[in-house]
Amino acid sequence: MGHTDDLEKRIAEHNTGTMPCYTQKRLPVEVVYSQNFATRFEAIVAERQAKGWNRKKKQALIDGDWDLISELSKRNKI
């Protein structure tokens, strides 16, 4: 997960190994989900929220399964 102003450039940086980070030893990377935001602040808030989600909820986001995301959110409030 991350945020950028230029998604294609960011992917290329990851896949060429020029960006030292978590993905450097896990190449190639591919985008499975992206979303546009009006401001960088909104993007960072959404990124931090999703990073706190469990794997099942992240997969539901990738799949666009909003009903499952909602259900999983309710379970965490119990």
PLY file of the C-alpha trace (Angstrom):
ply
format ascii 1.0
element vertex 78
property float x
property float y
property float z
element edge 77
property int vertex1
property int vertex2
end_header
0.00 0.00 0.00
1.10 3.50 -0.68
0.18 6.79 -2.19
1.54 8.57 -5.24
0.77 11.25 -7.78
2.00 9.03 -10.64
0.99 5.37 -10.31
2.79 4.12 -13.43
6.04 5.77 -12.35
5.73 4.32 -8.85
5.19 0.79 -10.18
8.19 1.14 -12.48
10.34 2.31 -9.56
9.34 -0.75 -7.57
9.85 -3.20 -10.43
13.28 -1.86 -11.39
14.41 -2.20 -7.78
15.41 1.46 -7.56
13.10 2.03 -4.59
14.57 0.45 -1.45
11.55 -0.84 0.45
9.52 -3.90 1.43
8.80 -4.82 -2.20
12.44 -4.81 -3.31
12.82 -8.55 -2.68
9.27 -9.39 -3.82
9.36 -8.48 -7.50
7.54 -8.00 -9.72
4.82 -6.00 -8.02
1.41 -5.49 -9.55
-1.45 -3.16 -8.69
-4.54 -4.98 -7.47
-6.43 -1.93 -6.23
-6.17 1.83 -6.65
-8.37 4.73 -5.73
-8.18 8.44 -6.48
-8.51 11.09 -3.79
-8.96 14.85 -4.00
-6.05 15.51 -1.64
-2.89 13.77 -0.48
-4.20 14.00 3.09
-7.33 11.99 2.18
-5.15 9.38 0.47
-2.90 9.02 3.51
-5.88 8.68 5.87
-7.40 5.94 3.68
-4.04 4.17 3.37
-3.51 4.14 7.14
-7.03 2.83 7.68
-6.62 -0.02 5.19
-3.18 -0.95 6.55
-4.88 -1.72 9.86
-7.32 -4.16 8.25
-6.91 -7.92 8.37
-6.15 -9.92 5.22
-9.78 -10.94 4.64
-10.99 -7.35 4.71
-8.17 -6.21 2.39
-9.11 -8.99 -0.05
-12.74 -7.84 0.06
-11.53 -4.33 -0.86
-9.53 -5.73 -3.80
-12.60 -7.72 -4.89
-14.88 -4.71 -4.52
-17.07 -6.67 -2.10
-18.50 -3.74 -0.12
-21.08 -5.95 1.63
-18.31 -8.14 3.06
-16.27 -5.10 4.09
-19.31 -3.77 5.92
-19.94 -7.14 7.59
-16.32 -7.48 8.67
-16.41 -3.95 10.06
-19.46 -4.78 12.16
-17.76 -7.87 13.59
-14.87 -5.75 14.87
-17.23 -3.48 16.80
-18.64 -6.29 18.92
0 1
1 2
2 3
3 4
4 5
5 6
6 7
7 8
8 9
9 10
10 11
11 12
12 13
13 14
14 15
15 16
16 17
17 18
18 19
19 20
20 21
21 22
22 23
23 24
24 25
25 26
26 27
27 28
28 29
29 30
30 31
31 32
32 33
33 34
34 35
35 36
36 37
37 38
38 39
39 40
40 41
41 42
42 43
43 44
44 45
45 46
46 47
47 48
48 49
49 50
50 51
51 52
52 53
53 54
54 55
55 56
56 57
57 58
58 59
59 60
60 61
61 62
62 63
63 64
64 65
65 66
66 67
67 68
68 69
69 70
70 71
71 72
72 73
73 74
74 75
75 76
76 77
